[in-house]
Amino acid sequence: MATQKKKRKRDIEKNYPVTQFVKKLRRLADCIEQGQRFQIQVAGERVSIPATAIINIEHERGDSSEEVEFQLRWTREK
C-alpha cells in the first residue's frame, strides 16, 4: 500500500507578468466552467485543485492599500 507524504505548511505569494496571469486565469475559468480539476505550479510545487473547491472573493482595505483575492479552498484527500 502506498503511503502519502505529509505536506508541510506553506504560504507563498508569487508575482506574474500580466500575460502569464491572464493565461492562468483563462485556464482556471475553463476548468471551473467544465467542472474539471485545475492544476497549476506555484514556486516549483504542483498544486491540484479539485472541481469541488469552494470559490470566494475577498476584499481587504488598510490605511493606504487595498487588496482583492480570488480564493479556491478545498480539503486535501487523505
MISE-380304 format. One record per residue (C-alpha): x, y, z. Coordinates in steps of 0.001 Angstrom, whole numbers, plus 500000, padded with zeros to 6 digits. Layout:
<recs>
@c1 = X&c2 = Y&c3 = Z;
...
</recs>
This chain:
<recs>
@c1 = 500000&c2 = 500000&c3 = 500000;
@c1 = 501398&c2 = 503421&c3 = 499029;
@c1 = 501800&c2 = 505987&c3 = 501758;
@c1 = 501348&c2 = 509667&c3 = 501146;
@c1 = 504000&c2 = 512139&c3 = 502155;
@c1 = 502862&c2 = 514645&c3 = 504769;
@c1 = 502769&c2 = 518105&c3 = 503201;
@c1 = 504485&c2 = 520935&c3 = 505020;
@c1 = 502668&c2 = 524175&c3 = 505734;
@c1 = 503238&c2 = 526731&c3 = 503029;
@c1 = 502350&c2 = 530376&c3 = 502448;
@c1 = 503697&c2 = 531609&c3 = 499108;
@c1 = 502903&c2 = 534759&c3 = 497189;
@c1 = 504206&c2 = 534869&c3 = 493608;
@c1 = 504030&c2 = 537763&c3 = 491169;
@c1 = 503465&c2 = 537076&c3 = 487468;
@c1 = 503676&c2 = 539220&c3 = 484336;
@c1 = 500210&c2 = 540213&c3 = 483085;
@c1 = 500305&c2 = 537841&c3 = 480080;
@c1 = 501110&c2 = 534786&c3 = 482242;
@c1 = 498494&c2 = 535759&c3 = 484833;
@c1 = 495828&c2 = 536097&c3 = 482140;
@c1 = 496691&c2 = 532655&c3 = 480694;
@c1 = 496409&c2 = 531076&c3 = 484153;
@c1 = 493065&c2 = 532789&c3 = 484814;
@c1 = 491707&c2 = 531595&c3 = 481462;
@c1 = 492763&c2 = 528002&c3 = 482153;
@c1 = 491202&c2 = 528234&c3 = 485635;
@c1 = 487953&c2 = 529674&c3 = 484262;
@c1 = 487757&c2 = 526911&c3 = 481636;
@c1 = 488247&c2 = 524197&c3 = 484270;
@c1 = 485651&c2 = 525734&c3 = 486603;
@c1 = 483158&c2 = 526070&c3 = 483775;
@c1 = 483719&c2 = 522459&c3 = 482663;
@c1 = 483664&c2 = 521045&c3 = 486207;
@c1 = 487251&c2 = 519785&c3 = 485909;
@c1 = 490231&c2 = 519641&c3 = 488249;
@c1 = 492685&c2 = 522537&c3 = 487803;
@c1 = 496444&c2 = 522022&c3 = 488067;
@c1 = 498968&c2 = 524790&c3 = 488493;
@c1 = 502605&c2 = 525025&c3 = 489503;
@c1 = 503404&c2 = 527729&c3 = 492057;
@c1 = 507001&c2 = 528444&c3 = 493049;
@c1 = 508135&c2 = 524975&c3 = 491961;
@c1 = 505310&c2 = 522932&c3 = 493515;
@c1 = 502454&c2 = 521434&c3 = 491534;
@c1 = 499037&c2 = 522043&c3 = 493077;
@c1 = 495930&c2 = 520124&c3 = 492037;
@c1 = 492629&c2 = 521856&c3 = 492790;
@c1 = 489527&c2 = 519648&c3 = 492695;
@c1 = 486423&c2 = 520710&c3 = 490785;
@c1 = 484578&c2 = 520736&c3 = 494137;
@c1 = 486736&c2 = 523537&c3 = 495590;
@c1 = 484863&c2 = 526404&c3 = 497237;
@c1 = 485389&c2 = 529664&c3 = 495360;
@c1 = 485210&c2 = 533068&c3 = 497012;
@c1 = 486396&c2 = 536620&c3 = 496514;
@c1 = 487883&c2 = 538557&c3 = 499402;
@c1 = 488390&c2 = 542331&c3 = 499644;
@c1 = 490693&c2 = 543871&c3 = 502228;
@c1 = 491261&c2 = 547553&c3 = 502899;
@c1 = 494020&c2 = 549009&c3 = 505035;
@c1 = 495117&c2 = 552555&c3 = 505781;
@c1 = 496983&c2 = 553005&c3 = 502498;
@c1 = 496219&c2 = 549992&c3 = 500303;
@c1 = 493500&c2 = 547616&c3 = 499148;
@c1 = 493580&c2 = 544014&c3 = 498041;
@c1 = 491244&c2 = 541650&c3 = 496186;
@c1 = 491908&c2 = 537907&c3 = 496411;
@c1 = 490262&c2 = 535218&c3 = 494322;
@c1 = 490390&c2 = 532142&c3 = 496538;
@c1 = 489822&c2 = 528448&c3 = 495991;
@c1 = 489590&c2 = 526328&c3 = 499133;
@c1 = 489325&c2 = 522546&c3 = 499475;
@c1 = 490016&c2 = 519728&c3 = 501862;
@c1 = 493037&c2 = 517597&c3 = 500977;
@c1 = 492389&c2 = 513929&c3 = 500366;
@c1 = 493977&c2 = 511647&c3 = 502945;
</recs>
